[in-house]
């Protein structure tokens, strides 16, 4: 057998194993990073339920989950299928990136840096996607850290920006990141103006309250049997929570038929009869009442999505920004429509926009330029350009 063929087969197997191993590490990142835990201390993985450190032979990517049938070897608690899936997904995507941008053992110097950069990019998107799904946040370690890596990668391998000069590579990377940030920030601001308030009216006055049982946790707004975290209500100083009702109690004071306006740190009560009163929230110990109408501020999307698109631009360039936003919107629409057909709207009711941006970026990485070329051909771009 050809020895070079044997080496090539070994290399392909090693790429799959490497991807699975990185996927195992990403599971650690996805679990620990949102909890402000070090990803390196403790060094050994542990069961999230019983906290027992996992032996190395129970921590082999893919194989351990299958051999243990998705259960902890010590407490027999269920290990979510997602742990296995993240390892499998990372292995698959790493392998596809390798095939797309090299596919051969030979001429490693021609593809090594590009593949490595896109592997890092893929890993960042996978980690960010699952953290966003679990916690509705995109940590700066993922977005801003990834942005720095994208800029550095564009200097090391300017060909990812379609350039040969390193200086031009990093310049185009920076410009693309700024374009992505500016584009999505504009969308966020326009979305805030158009859809920045969620209004609820009640036929009968409903009990409401704002309480904080733990200093380490944000306050909760409870109304009509539902609870909403303070962090989900207020994202910027200009946000206002407005409650109209028949009664409100602030500490020892009771106001009837009033409108209440609550901001991040202050509030004011405007009774139909009587003088307006202002309070600092740090001085308020009791806040409750009966609401007939409530207006809750909301965002079109979070600022983490804005930084994520900037990171994507730093790796893929400005054309990918436009494609990613369009593809992400299309994916979000499809994932909203299809479950409705089967009556499973709860499947996608709480999926944030970050995973769709990640999906759009990966589509561009593998198929974007041919799709764009096909689309421009269909709309007759060459003819319009000539005209």
C-alpha positions as CSV (number, residue, x, y, z in Angstrom):
1,X,0.0,0.0,0.0
2,X,1.2,3.5,-0.8
3,X,2.8,4.9,2.4
4,X,1.6,8.4,1.6
5,X,-2.0,7.1,1.4
6,X,-1.6,5.5,4.8
7,X,-0.3,8.8,6.2
8,X,-3.2,10.6,4.7
9,X,-5.8,8.2,6.2
10,X,-4.0,8.5,9.6
11,X,-4.2,12.3,9.3
12,X,-7.9,12.3,8.6
13,X,-8.5,10.1,11.6
14,X,-6.4,12.4,13.7
15,X,-8.5,15.4,12.6
16,X,-11.7,13.7,13.7
17,X,-10.2,12.8,17.1
18,X,-8.8,16.3,17.5
19,X,-12.3,17.8,16.8
20,X,-13.9,15.4,19.3
21,X,-11.3,16.3,21.9
22,X,-11.9,20.0,21.4
23,X,-15.6,19.4,21.6
24,X,-15.0,17.8,25.0
25,X,-13.2,21.0,26.1
26,X,-16.0,23.2,24.7
27,X,-18.4,21.3,26.9
28,X,-16.3,22.5,29.9
29,X,-16.4,26.1,28.5
30,X,-20.1,26.0,27.9
31,X,-20.8,24.8,31.5
32,X,-18.2,26.9,33.4
33,X,-17.9,30.2,31.6
34,X,-21.4,31.5,32.4
35,X,-20.9,30.5,36.0
36,X,-17.7,32.6,36.2
37,X,-15.8,29.4,36.9
38,X,-12.2,28.9,35.6
39,X,-12.1,26.5,32.7
40,X,-8.7,25.2,33.9
41,X,-9.3,24.9,37.7
42,X,-10.3,22.3,38.6
43,X,-8.3,20.7,35.8
44,X,-10.4,17.5,35.9
45,X,-14.0,17.5,34.7
46,X,-16.7,16.7,37.2
47,X,-20.2,15.5,37.2
48,X,-22.6,18.5,37.4
49,X,-24.9,16.6,39.7
50,X,-22.7,14.8,42.3
51,X,-19.6,16.9,41.6
52,X,-17.4,13.8,41.6
53,X,-14.3,14.2,39.5
54,X,-14.4,12.1,36.3
55,X,-11.7,9.5,35.8
56,X,-9.8,9.8,32.5
57,X,-11.2,6.5,31.2
58,X,-14.7,7.9,31.8
59,X,-13.9,11.1,29.9
60,X,-12.9,9.8,26.5
61,X,-14.7,11.9,23.8
62,X,-17.8,10.2,22.3
63,X,-16.9,6.7,23.5
64,X,-17.4,7.4,27.2
65,X,-20.9,8.8,26.8
66,X,-21.9,5.8,24.6
67,X,-20.3,3.2,26.9
68,X,-21.9,4.7,30.0
69,X,-25.2,5.1,28.2
70,X,-25.5,8.7,29.0
71,X,-25.1,8.3,32.8
72,X,-22.6,9.3,35.4
73,X,-20.4,6.4,36.5
74,X,-20.7,7.4,40.1
75,X,-24.2,8.8,40.9
76,X,-25.9,7.3,37.8
77,X,-27.4,10.7,37.0
78,X,-28.3,11.5,33.4
79,X,-25.6,13.2,31.3
80,X,-27.4,15.2,28.7
81,X,-27.2,14.0,25.1
82,X,-25.9,17.5,24.3
83,X,-22.4,16.7,25.7
84,X,-22.1,13.9,23.1
85,X,-23.6,16.0,20.4
86,X,-21.2,18.9,21.0
87,X,-18.2,16.5,20.7
88,X,-19.7,15.0,17.5
89,X,-20.6,18.3,16.0
90,X,-17.1,19.8,16.7
91,X,-15.5,16.7,15.2
92,X,-17.6,16.9,12.1
93,X,-17.2,20.6,11.5
94,X,-13.4,20.4,12.1
95,X,-13.2,17.7,9.6
96,X,-15.3,19.5,7.0
97,X,-13.2,22.7,7.5
98,X,-10.1,20.6,7.0
99,X,-11.5,19.1,3.8
100,X,-12.8,22.4,2.5
101,X,-9.5,24.3,3.0
102,X,-6.9,21.5,2.5
103,X,-8.0,17.9,2.1
104,X,-4.5,16.8,1.7
105,X,-1.5,15.9,3.8
106,X,0.8,17.7,1.4
107,X,1.7,21.4,1.2
108,X,0.9,21.9,4.9
109,X,2.4,25.4,4.8
110,X,-0.2,26.4,2.2
111,X,-3.2,25.6,4.4
112,X,-2.1,25.1,8.0
113,X,-2.7,28.6,9.3
114,X,-6.0,29.0,7.5
115,X,-7.4,25.8,8.8
116,X,-6.2,26.6,12.3
117,X,-7.9,30.0,12.2
118,X,-11.2,28.6,11.0
119,X,-11.0,25.8,13.6
120,X,-10.8,28.5,16.3
121,X,-13.6,30.4,14.7
122,X,-15.8,27.3,14.6
123,X,-15.1,26.5,18.2
124,X,-16.0,30.0,19.3
125,X,-19.3,29.8,17.4
126,X,-20.2,26.4,19.0
127,X,-19.4,27.6,22.5
128,X,-21.2,30.9,22.0
129,X,-24.3,29.2,20.5
130,X,-24.8,26.8,23.5
131,X,-24.1,29.5,26.1
132,X,-26.6,31.8,24.4
133,X,-29.2,29.0,24.3
134,X,-28.7,28.1,28.0
135,X,-28.2,31.6,29.5
136,X,-29.2,34.2,26.9
137,X,-25.8,35.8,27.0
138,X,-22.8,35.9,24.8
139,X,-19.7,36.3,27.1
140,X,-17.1,38.9,26.1
141,X,-14.5,36.1,26.3
142,X,-16.2,34.6,23.2
143,X,-17.1,37.8,21.2
144,X,-14.4,40.3,22.1
145,X,-11.8,37.5,22.5
146,X,-12.8,36.1,19.2
147,X,-12.6,39.5,17.6
148,X,-9.0,39.9,18.7
149,X,-8.2,36.4,17.3
150,X,-9.9,37.3,14.0
151,X,-7.8,40.4,13.6
152,X,-4.6,38.5,14.5
153,X,-5.6,35.7,12.1
154,X,-6.2,38.2,9.3
155,X,-2.6,39.4,9.8
156,X,-1.1,35.9,9.9
157,X,-3.2,34.6,7.0
158,X,-4.4,37.6,5.0
159,X,-5.9,35.3,2.4
160,X,-9.0,34.8,4.7
161,X,-9.7,38.4,3.8
162,X,-8.9,37.8,0.1
163,X,-5.7,39.7,0.4
164,X,-2.0,38.8,0.1
165,X,-0.5,41.7,2.1
166,X,-0.7,41.2,5.9
167,X,-1.3,44.9,6.5
168,X,-4.3,45.0,4.1
169,X,-5.5,41.7,5.7
170,X,-5.8,43.2,9.2
171,X,-7.2,46.5,7.9
172,X,-10.0,44.7,6.0
173,X,-10.7,42.6,9.0
174,X,-11.0,45.6,11.3
175,X,-13.2,47.5,8.8
176,X,-15.4,44.4,8.4
177,X,-15.8,44.1,12.2
178,X,-16.8,47.7,12.4
179,X,-19.3,47.2,9.6
180,X,-20.8,44.3,11.3
181,X,-21.0,46.1,14.6
182,X,-22.5,49.2,13.0
183,X,-25.0,47.3,10.9
184,X,-26.5,45.3,13.7
185,X,-26.3,48.1,16.2
186,X,-28.5,50.1,13.7
187,X,-30.9,47.2,13.6
188,X,-31.0,47.1,17.4
189,X,-31.8,50.8,17.6
190,X,-34.5,50.7,14.9
191,X,-36.0,47.6,16.5
192,X,-36.1,49.4,19.9
193,X,-38.0,52.2,18.3
194,X,-40.4,49.9,16.5
195,X,-40.9,47.1,18.9
196,X,-39.3,48.5,22.1
197,X,-42.4,48.0,24.3
198,X,-44.6,45.0,25.3
199,X,-48.0,46.1,26.5
200,X,-50.3,44.0,28.6
201,X,-53.9,45.0,29.6
202,X,-55.9,43.1,32.2
203,X,-59.7,42.9,32.4
204,X,-59.5,42.7,36.1
205,X,-56.7,44.2,38.3
206,X,-53.9,41.7,38.7
207,X,-51.5,41.5,41.7
208,X,-47.9,42.5,40.9
209,X,-44.8,42.9,43.0
210,X,-41.0,43.4,42.7
211,X,-39.0,41.4,45.1
212,X,-35.4,40.4,45.7
213,X,-34.9,37.4,47.9
214,X,-31.1,37.1,47.4
215,X,-28.6,39.9,47.0
216,X,-26.7,37.8,44.5
217,X,-29.7,37.5,42.3
218,X,-31.5,40.3,40.3
219,X,-35.0,41.4,41.5
220,X,-38.0,39.7,40.0
221,X,-41.2,41.3,38.6
222,X,-44.1,39.1,39.3
223,X,-47.5,39.8,37.7
224,X,-50.5,37.7,36.8
225,X,-48.6,34.5,37.8
226,X,-45.6,35.2,35.6
227,X,-42.1,36.2,36.7
228,X,-39.5,38.3,34.8
229,X,-36.0,39.0,35.9
230,X,-34.8,42.6,36.3
231,X,-32.0,41.9,33.9
232,X,-34.5,40.9,31.2
233,X,-36.4,44.2,31.7
234,X,-33.6,46.8,31.9
235,X,-30.7,46.8,29.5
236,X,-30.1,50.5,29.1
237,X,-30.6,53.6,31.4
238,X,-33.4,54.9,29.2
239,X,-35.6,51.8,29.7
240,X,-38.9,52.4,31.6
241,X,-41.2,50.0,33.2
242,X,-44.7,51.6,33.4
243,X,-47.5,50.2,35.5
244,X,-51.0,51.6,35.7
245,X,-53.3,50.3,38.4
246,X,-55.8,50.7,41.1
247,X,-53.3,50.5,44.0
248,X,-49.6,50.6,44.7
249,X,-47.7,50.2,48.0
250,X,-44.3,51.7,48.3
251,X,-42.8,50.9,51.7
252,X,-45.6,52.2,54.1
253,X,-47.3,54.5,51.6
254,X,-50.4,53.4,49.6
255,X,-51.4,55.2,46.4
256,X,-54.8,54.7,44.7
257,X,-55.4,55.0,40.9
258,X,-51.9,55.8,39.9
259,X,-49.3,55.4,37.2
260,X,-45.9,54.2,38.2
261,X,-42.7,54.7,36.2
262,X,-39.7,52.5,37.2
263,X,-36.2,52.9,35.9
264,X,-33.0,51.0,36.8
265,X,-32.3,53.0,40.0
266,X,-35.3,55.3,40.5
267,X,-39.1,55.3,40.3
268,X,-41.9,57.8,40.6
269,X,-45.6,57.4,41.4
270,X,-48.1,59.7,39.6
271,X,-51.5,59.5,41.3
272,X,-54.6,60.8,39.5
273,X,-55.2,62.8,42.6
274,X,-52.3,64.2,44.6
275,X,-48.7,65.1,44.1
276,X,-46.1,63.1,42.2
277,X,-43.6,61.3,44.4
278,X,-40.1,60.0,43.5
279,X,-38.1,57.3,45.2
280,X,-34.6,55.7,45.0
281,X,-35.0,52.0,44.5
282,X,-32.3,51.3,47.0
283,X,-34.5,52.9,49.7
284,X,-37.6,50.8,48.7
285,X,-38.2,47.6,50.7
286,X,-41.8,47.0,49.7
287,X,-43.1,47.4,46.2
288,X,-46.4,45.8,45.1
289,X,-49.9,46.7,43.9
290,X,-52.7,45.8,41.5
291,X,-52.2,46.5,37.8
292,X,-54.7,47.2,35.0
293,X,-52.0,47.8,32.4
294,X,-48.2,47.2,32.3
295,X,-45.7,48.3,29.6
296,X,-42.4,46.3,29.6
297,X,-39.3,47.6,27.7
298,X,-37.7,45.1,25.5
299,X,-34.8,44.8,23.0
300,X,-35.0,43.6,19.4
301,X,-31.8,41.7,20.3
302,X,-29.0,41.9,22.8
303,X,-25.7,43.7,22.5
304,X,-23.9,40.4,22.6
305,X,-25.4,39.7,19.1
306,X,-23.9,42.9,17.9
307,X,-20.4,41.9,19.2
308,X,-20.8,38.4,17.7
309,X,-21.4,39.9,14.3
310,X,-18.4,42.1,14.6
311,X,-16.4,39.0,15.5
312,X,-17.8,37.2,12.5
313,X,-16.7,40.1,10.3
314,X,-13.2,40.0,11.6
315,X,-12.9,36.4,10.5
316,X,-14.9,36.3,7.2
317,X,-15.0,39.9,5.8
318,X,-17.7,42.4,5.0
319,X,-19.5,40.4,2.4
320,X,-20.1,37.6,5.0
321,X,-21.7,40.2,7.3
322,X,-24.5,40.9,4.8
323,X,-24.9,37.3,4.0
324,X,-24.9,36.2,7.7
325,X,-27.6,38.7,8.7
326,X,-29.8,37.6,5.8
327,X,-29.2,33.9,6.4
328,X,-29.8,34.2,10.1
329,X,-33.1,36.0,9.5
330,X,-34.1,33.2,7.1
331,X,-33.1,30.5,9.5
332,X,-35.0,32.2,12.4
333,X,-38.1,32.4,10.2
334,X,-37.9,28.8,9.2
335,X,-37.4,27.6,12.8
336,X,-40.4,29.7,13.8
337,X,-42.7,28.5,11.0
338,X,-42.0,24.8,10.9
339,X,-42.7,24.0,14.6
340,X,-46.0,26.0,14.3
341,X,-47.1,23.6,11.6
342,X,-46.7,20.7,14.0
343,X,-48.1,22.7,17.0
344,X,-44.7,22.8,18.8
345,X,-44.2,26.5,19.2
346,X,-42.5,26.1,22.5
347,X,-39.5,24.5,20.8
348,X,-38.3,27.8,19.4
349,X,-40.1,30.3,21.6
350,X,-36.9,31.1,23.6
351,X,-34.1,30.6,21.1
352,X,-32.0,33.8,21.0
353,X,-30.7,35.3,17.7
354,X,-27.0,34.4,18.4
355,X,-27.3,30.7,17.2
356,X,-28.9,31.9,14.0
357,X,-26.0,34.3,13.4
358,X,-23.6,31.4,14.0
359,X,-25.5,29.2,11.6
360,X,-25.5,31.9,8.9
361,X,-21.7,32.4,9.4
362,X,-21.0,28.7,9.0
363,X,-23.1,28.6,5.8
364,X,-21.0,31.4,4.4
365,X,-17.8,29.7,5.4
366,X,-18.7,26.5,3.5
367,X,-21.1,27.7,0.7
368,X,-21.4,31.5,0.9
369,X,-19.4,32.7,-2.1
370,X,-21.0,30.2,-4.6
371,X,-24.5,31.1,-3.2
372,X,-23.8,34.8,-3.6
373,X,-22.4,34.3,-7.1
374,X,-25.6,32.3,-8.0
375,X,-27.9,35.0,-6.6
376,X,-26.1,37.8,-8.4
377,X,-26.3,35.9,-11.6
378,X,-30.0,35.3,-11.1
379,X,-30.7,39.0,-10.6
380,X,-28.5,39.9,-13.6
381,X,-26.0,41.9,-11.6
382,X,-23.4,41.8,-14.4
383,X,-26.0,43.3,-16.8
384,X,-26.9,46.0,-14.3
385,X,-23.3,46.8,-13.6
386,X,-22.6,47.1,-17.4
387,X,-25.7,49.4,-17.7
